[in-house]
Amino acid sequence: AESVIEDEDLAAESVIEDEDLAAESVIEDEDLAAESANLEDLSLEESAPPQEEETVAQVENDSFKEDGSESEDQEKLDSVEEEPVKEKFDSTDKPENDIFGYFTTKETMKIINVIFNQDSLDFVNTLESIAECSNEDEADQIIKDVFLSYRVNSVGKEAVLLKEKIEQFFRDKEF
């Protein structure tokens, strides 16, 4: 009885192995078929004539009539005249004074570190406010407020440098 059971187990295992082999064979056949189809597609693409060359030739031919003269569309394109570009700035306008141009990078960094407590955004906003002032007295008031809020000695090296640059800006602005 045991040998019958063993024979049945062996037969079942054999059937399972045969099914696995058959499935693998089907998968391999499908892979080969797919590769073959890809190779056929590639050979078809290589033998196909390039489409771009025909399109370019068609475009070139379309711009001329049968008698060799240009088409109406081409004539319209050729007849369009370019308008002269207007200058953005009139030569009589004064160039705008840039207050930031009065400071070297080294001076700017020292002023930001010492006076503005490393707040570069406040430095930029302050100089922009000063540049918008109509006179030097308004700018002096802004500087005094900055010195007061940051508790800066107004006779310190960087404070004097900042005031001198602003004075120079307003002297140049008057002309």
C-alpha positions in Angstrom: 0.0 0.0 0.0 2.9 2.3 0.8 4.5 1.7 -2.6 1.2 2.7 -4.3 1.1 5.9 -2.3 4.8 6.6 -3.2 4.1 5.9 -6.9 1.1 8.3 -6.8 3.3 11.0 -5.1 6.0 10.5 -7.7 3.4 10.7 -10.5 2.0 13.9 -9.0 5.4 15.5 -8.7 6.2 14.4 -12.3 3.0 16.1 -13.5 3.8 19.3 -11.6 7.3 19.4 -13.0 6.0 18.8 -16.5 3.5 21.6 -16.1 6.3 24.0 -14.9 8.5 23.0 -17.9 5.6 23.6 -20.2 4.9 27.0 -18.7 8.6 28.0 -19.0 8.6 26.8 -22.6 5.5 29.0 -23.4 7.2 32.0 -21.8 10.4 31.5 -23.7 8.4 31.1 -27.0 6.6 34.4 -26.3 9.9 36.2 -25.5 11.4 34.9 -28.8 8.3 36.0 -30.7 8.5 39.5 -29.2 12.2 39.8 -30.0 11.6 38.7 -33.5 8.8 41.2 -33.9 11.1 44.0 -32.6 13.8 43.0 -35.1 11.3 43.1 -37.9 10.1 46.6 -36.8 13.7 47.8 -36.8 14.4 46.5 -40.2 11.2 48.2 -41.5 12.2 51.5 -39.9 15.6 51.4 -41.5 14.2 50.8 -45.0 11.6 53.6 -44.7 12.5 56.8 -46.6 13.1 59.9 -44.4 10.0 62.0 -44.1 11.7 65.3 -43.2 13.4 65.7 -46.6 10.1 65.5 -48.4 8.5 68.0 -46.1 11.3 70.5 -46.6 11.1 70.1 -50.4 7.3 70.6 -50.2 7.7 73.8 -48.2 10.3 75.2 -50.6 8.0 74.3 -53.6 4.9 75.7 -51.9 6.4 79.2 -51.6 6.6 79.5 -55.4 3.9 79.3 -58.1 4.1 77.0 -61.1 5.5 79.9 -63.2 8.3 80.4 -60.8 7.0 83.6 -59.1 6.5 83.8 -55.4 3.2 82.9 -53.8 0.9 85.5 -52.3 1.8 84.4 -48.7 5.5 84.9 -49.5 4.8 88.3 -51.0 2.9 89.3 -47.9 5.8 88.2 -45.7 8.3 90.1 -47.8 6.2 93.3 -47.8 6.0 93.6 -44.0 8.4 96.3 -43.0 10.0 96.3 -39.6 9.3 99.2 -37.4 12.3 100.9 -35.9 13.0 100.0 -32.3 12.4 103.0 -30.0 15.0 103.7 -27.5 14.0 103.0 -23.9 15.8 106.1 -22.6 15.9 109.5 -24.1 19.3 111.0 -24.4 18.2 114.1 -22.5 17.2 112.0 -19.4 19.7 112.0 -16.6 20.9 108.6 -15.6 19.3 107.5 -12.3 21.8 107.8 -9.3 22.2 104.4 -7.8 22.9 104.8 -4.1 24.3 101.3 -3.8 27.0 102.2 -6.3 28.6 104.5 -3.8 29.6 101.6 -1.6 32.2 99.0 -2.2 31.4 95.4 -1.3 33.8 95.6 1.6 32.2 98.9 2.9 28.8 97.4 2.5 29.7 94.3 4.5 31.2 96.4 7.3 28.2 98.7 7.5 25.8 95.7 7.5 27.8 93.9 10.2 28.5 96.9 12.5 25.5 99.2 12.1 22.6 96.9 11.0 23.6 94.0 13.2 24.0 91.7 10.1 20.5 92.6 8.8 21.2 93.1 5.1 17.5 93.4 4.2 17.1 96.4 6.6 20.3 97.9 5.1 18.8 97.7 1.6 15.4 99.0 2.7 17.1 101.9 4.5 19.2 102.9 1.5 16.2 102.7 -0.8 14.3 105.0 1.6 17.2 107.4 1.7 17.4 107.4 -2.2 13.7 108.4 -2.3 14.2 111.4 0.0 13.9 114.8 -1.6 16.7 116.3 0.4 19.7 115.5 2.6 17.8 116.6 5.8 15.2 113.8 5.3 18.0 111.3 4.8 19.8 112.5 8.0 16.6 111.8 10.0 16.4 108.3 8.7 20.1 107.7 9.5 19.6 109.1 13.1 16.6 106.7 13.5 18.7 103.8 12.4 21.5 104.7 14.8 19.0 105.0 17.6 17.2 101.8 16.9 20.5 99.8 16.6 22.2 101.7 19.4 25.1 102.7 17.2 27.6 105.4 18.1 27.1 108.1 15.4 30.8 109.0 15.4 32.0 105.5 14.9 34.1 104.6 11.9 31.3 102.8 10.0 28.6 105.4 11.0 30.8 108.2 9.6 31.5 106.2 6.4 27.7 105.7 5.9 27.0 109.4 6.4 29.8 110.4 4.1 28.5 108.2 1.3 24.9 109.5 1.7 26.2 113.1 1.6 28.1 112.3 -1.6 24.9 110.8 -3.1 22.9 113.9 -2.4 25.7 116.2 -3.8 25.7 114.2 -7.0 21.9 114.1 -7.1 21.7 117.9 -7.1 23.4 118.2 -10.5 
